[in-house]
């Protein structure tokens, strides 16, 4: 039998599959698959925050009492574990779906990584986040839902949403040096506003850690006074809103066009966030409002990142005019 008629070896078949897959991957950022992938990444990052909140707000944090397995014998939930097991296992499953999306995003930019190092770095971080998210998630379960560990889990989620938003914006802009397109005072005020966004999120995490939504009936709280923490949490939130309103008015009255749309959305989301925060406080912290507050915090942080991003533009955009 000639070599042409011999069956292909497993190694050559594998190499052919890898070669075809490599050929199939996008060759430039203009490929529509890149844009779809980065949007899916940031959307699912935010959705994961929502499902994680559902785990906590339905007291399902120990629905799967061990980690990485759901039970001592199985990675999946059992009927005896009831709805809490389903909710916790669903959140764990969604994390791996998100991880698959993040890896696909990395593959979508890997061919032109030398030309677009910014995209490669922003894609690499969430692709590697399984090491951090899974580790902190496991520590959360093994620590019996320690409120500070749970808070750290949320901080990482907010960071990944922000990085996902920056990746989307980078995909839609050209590479190269960037120049400021707003007055110096405007840029400084925007950075001060972003500082209060971060402070508001951190204090909000501490406030939630003192409240009734521990994730499980027997989970510990941080022993901070909840009513006092609610007031402390509101202070940086109101400062944040005031600064954003100043930026919003200045952008429209002084013709500062670049961050104008994002500031408009930021005002809307901040207003909604404050209304939800006040409502949940007055209504005794209902789970639906607390969960909405968590997701809105991620959206707010992403919009603040967009405002900061559009304080500058690529120099290439000016020279091309």
Secondary structure, DSSP 8 states (H G I E B T S, - for coil): --GGGS---HHHHHHHHHHHHHHHS-SSTTSHHHHHHHHHHHHHHHHHHHHHHHHHHTT-TTSS-SSSSSSSS-SS--GGGHHHHHHHHHHHHHHHHHHHHHHHHHHHHSTTTTT-HHHHHHHHHHHHTHHHHHHHHHHHHHTTS-HHHHHHHHHHHHHHHHHHHHHHHHHTS--S-EEE-S-HHHHHHHHHHHHHHHHHHHHHHHHHHHSS--SSTT-------HHHHHHHHHHHHHHHHHHHHHHHHHHHHTT--TTHHHHHHHHHHHHHHHHHHHHHHHTT--HHHHHHHHHHHHHHHHHHHHHHHTTEEEHHHHHT-
